[in-house]
Amino acid sequence: MSKVLLELKDICKAYQDGSEKRLILENISLSVEAGEFAAVVGPSGSGKSTLLSVAGLLLTPDSGSILIAGKDVTSASKRERTGIRRRQIGFVFQNHNLLPFLKTEDQLSFVQDRGVKDKSKIDELLRELGIESCRSSYPAKMSGGERQRTAIARAFINDPDIILADEPTASLDAERGRAVAEMIKAEVKKRNKAAIMVTHDTRILDLTDKVYRIEDRRLVAEQ
């Protein structure tokens, strides 16, 4: 039986909207196992990014529980959350979020866990993702696809349990976008990670194991 690496239980989250509170997520429950690649779709403003931020411990839910590798981390302190994100969660952002003054190899070395600096891991990821030639390149000198592959390598560099991808193909054309999604899937399967991808791109949903739709504050399994 596969191990559940990420579990959200009855998550509720609201934002203050003037004098009123606006409920964004209502009793959301979701579990993702090792080796599973799940997608969350839904209209703009439906709460997809909020859900990903809660899962990534960037936002605290108003109620409900977050479990990572079976451990309840809902009440973790700010410092503990930072440590959990560094060790157990890898993020892939829509706009790469690469540091403009660092070369590709240095991007990975910079975020690599200080206690386990391993150049061979960097070499392996650059090779697997086909960006060895970009090792000494700055982001400004790379294509959009190369920058996104560097962002994928950065997400996997610390061997996290969970990968969270926020619209990773949005800034790419159809061919490059599919290639990026295929790379994320391949790494998730090879390294036995749990992954959630928030996306508007329905053309890549066939690459995922499960598809969930978030609408009217609720999460429903579509596939």
Number of C-alpha atoms within 10 A of each C-alpha: 5 10 14 19 23 25 20 21 15 16 22 22 23 16 12 9 9 7 6 9 11 12 15 19 25 17 15 19 17 16 17 22 21 21 24 22 25 23 26 24 24 17 13 10 10 18 22 25 18 18 25 20 16 18 26 23 21 15 13 19 22 12 15 17 20 26 17 22 17 12 11 13 16 19 12 13 10 11 8 13 17 14 12 17 16 18 17 18 25 25 26 24 19 18 16 20 13 20 13 12 11 16 19 30 21 17 22 25 19 14 14 23 15 10 6 8 15 14 12 9 18 24 14 14 21 23 13 14 18 13 20 17 11 19 17 13 16 19 23 12 13 15 11 19 19 20 22 27 26 27 25 27 28 27 25 27 22 23 20 20 24 31 25 24 24 21 20 28 27 15 15 16 12 14 9 16 22 19 17 22 20 15 17 26 21 17 20 21 16 10 15 21 26 26 29 25 26 24 22 19 15 9 10 18 20 11 16 18 13 17 19 19 19 19 18 14 16 18 22 15 12 11 13
